[in-house]
């Protein structure tokens, strides 16, 4: 299972990203935009994901991914069970969610450093 510390390590290393705690939940933001949020019990992670692709992702792996709450359904958002992914997949999900929030120049600069 992916841990909060592993998520924190990946998310905190991304340019312009920072951690906040809101109503006992750890969230990672760029500006005021949340790109990753952990459940209170730290067993699931919500992350930015294109709405138009959300249903396909959930249908492809329903044991892993699930839809956001009704109040978050209007956003580019999906959720994942942390015990269903490994560190590499988490890194990809977090980084792709971050890319949705930053200017293309920032993402390109980050990619050039890899």
N, C-alpha and C positions, 0 to 999 in steps of 0.2 A: 504494500500500500504506500502511496505517495504521502509524504508528511508535510505538515505546515512549514517546517524549516526548509525543506527542499523547494517548495513553492516560493517562499520568501527569498531564498537565495537567487532564484531565477528572476523573479519579478523586480526585486530591488536593484538588480544589476542593469536593468533597462533604462536608457536615458529618459529623463523627465518623470520617471515613475516614482511613486512614494506610497508608503503604507499608512492607513488610518484604521481606527477602530470605531465603528458606528453600531450602536445598540449591541454591544458585545460580539460583533462580527468583524473579522479581519477583512479589509478590502484594500485593493491596490488601484491607484488612480494615476491618470495623467491629467493635470489641471483638475477640473471637477468631474471628469468622466471616469467612471469605474470600469475597469477592464477585467478584473478578477475579484470574486468575493467568495469567502468560505462560509459554510453553514456554521451555526453556533457550536454544534458538536464536532465540527471539523472533519466530517466524513464525506461531504460533497463540496464541489467547487462550481460556481457559476462563472461563465466567461463570455466575453464578447464574441459573437458569431453571427454571420449574415442571416437575417430572418428568412430570406428566400431559399436558403439551403438547410435550414433547421430541421424541417420535417424529414428530409432525405437522410440526414445524419442520424436522427433518432430511429427512423425505420430500419436503417442499416445495422445498428447495434443497440437495440432497445434495452439490453441488460446493462449497458454502459452509460448511455446518454439518456436524458429525460428533459421534458420541456420546462421552461421557467414557470414560476407562479403566475396566476392570472394577472396580477398587477404588473408583472414584468414582461408579459407576452408581447407588449407593443414595442419592446426594445430589441435590439440585435443581441440576443442572449440565449444561452442554452446551459444545461447543467450536466455534470458528470459525477459518477461515484468514484471516489479516490481509490478505493480498493480494486477498481477495474482497469486502472491504467498504470503504466510504468513511468519512470522518471523521464525517459525520452519523449513519450507522448505528451506528458504534462508540459515539458519544455516547449514543445511545438504549439500546444493549445494556448499557453500563456503568452508566448511571443507573438502568435498570430492575432490574439485579442489585443495586445498592445499596439500592433501595427495599425489596427483600425482607429486608434486614438491619436496617433502622432502624425505630424506632417510627413509627406513622402521623403523629404530631404533628410529628416532625422532617421527614418527607417533605413534609407540608403546608406547613410553614414555608418550606422550600426552594422549593416551587412558587410560593408567594406572592411570593417575591423575583424570580422570572423575569419 
